[in-house]
Amino acid sequence: MAVALAFLTGCATLANNNQQVNIDSKPDHADVTIGKITGVTPMAVGVPGGWGIPRSIEIGKEGWQGQTVAVARGFRTSDLILDILPGLLLGPFPLLIDLMTGDFYYVSNTSYYVRLNPVK
């Protein structure tokens, strides 16, 4: 049991769950696409972490100019360090797992507000 816990100590995979992202717009009830998820503003949606983080959010509404907003990503430097230090004793397994899954990455901005402009 202790060996299993030691292997997982620095693993970012343990910290990387779906994150809730809030999306709102002016005007309300704009169509939203974030990755494979669609909805209408205002909305809260769980997005995956790691390599599965969507790159952008598309928001549009008939009669209004659509916008695409980049999803802000962060990097868990502390988890990288925690993967490397136990790796001196345990081997590269925690580091390799997190590199393969991209689980060092997370959504760093979880609230987006977009003001659409009317089509002229």
Residue pairs with C-beta under 8 A, 6 or more apart in sequence:
6 86
6 89
6 90
7 86
7 90
7 93
7 94
8 14
8 94
9 82
9 86
9 94
10 79
10 81
10 82
10 83
10 84
10 85
10 86
10 87
10 94
10 95
11 79
11 83
11 94
11 97
11 98
11 103
12 76
12 79
12 80
12 83
12 98
12 103
12 104
13 97
13 98
13 101
13 103
15 76
15 79
15 103
15 106
16 49
16 50
16 101
16 103
16 105
16 106
17 49
18 46
18 47
18 48
18 49
19 46
19 47
19 49
19 106
19 107
19 110
20 44
20 45
20 46
20 110
21 34
21 44
21 45
21 46
21 47
21 71
21 107
21 110
21 111
21 112
22 42
22 43
22 44
22 110
22 111
22 112
23 32
23 34
23 39
23 41
23 42
23 43
23 44
23 45
23 57
23 59
23 112
23 114
24 41
24 42
24 43
24 112
24 113
24 114
25 32
25 41
25 42
25 59
25 61
25 113
25 114
25 115
25 116
26 113
26 114
26 115
26 116
27 61
27 64
27 116
28 41
28 42
29 40
29 41
29 61
30 40
30 41
30 59
30 60
30 61
30 64
30 114
30 116
31 38
31 39
31 40
31 59
31 60
31 61
32 38
32 39
32 40
32 41
32 43
32 57
32 58
32 59
33 57
33 58
34 45
34 47
34 54
34 56
34 57
34 58
34 71
35 47
35 52
35 54
37 45
37 47
37 54
39 45
41 59
47 53
47 54
47 71
47 107
49 102
49 103
49 105
49 106
49 107
50 101
50 102
50 103
50 104
50 105
51 101
51 102
51 105
52 102
53 71
53 73
53 102
53 105
53 106
53 107
54 71
55 70
55 71
56 68
56 69
56 70
56 71
57 68
57 69
57 71
57 112
57 114
58 66
58 67
58 68
59 66
59 67
59 68
59 69
59 114
59 116
60 66
60 67
60 116
61 116
63 118
63 119
64 116
64 117
64 118
64 119
65 116
65 117
65 118
65 119
66 116
67 114
67 116
69 112
69 114
71 107
71 109
72 107
72 108
72 109
73 105
73 106
73 107
73 108
74 105
74 106
74 107
74 108
75 104
75 105
75 106
76 103
76 104
76 105
76 106
79 98
79 103
79 104
80 95
80 98
80 104
82 94
83 94
83 95
83 98
84 95
86 94
87 93
87 94
87 95
97 103
98 104
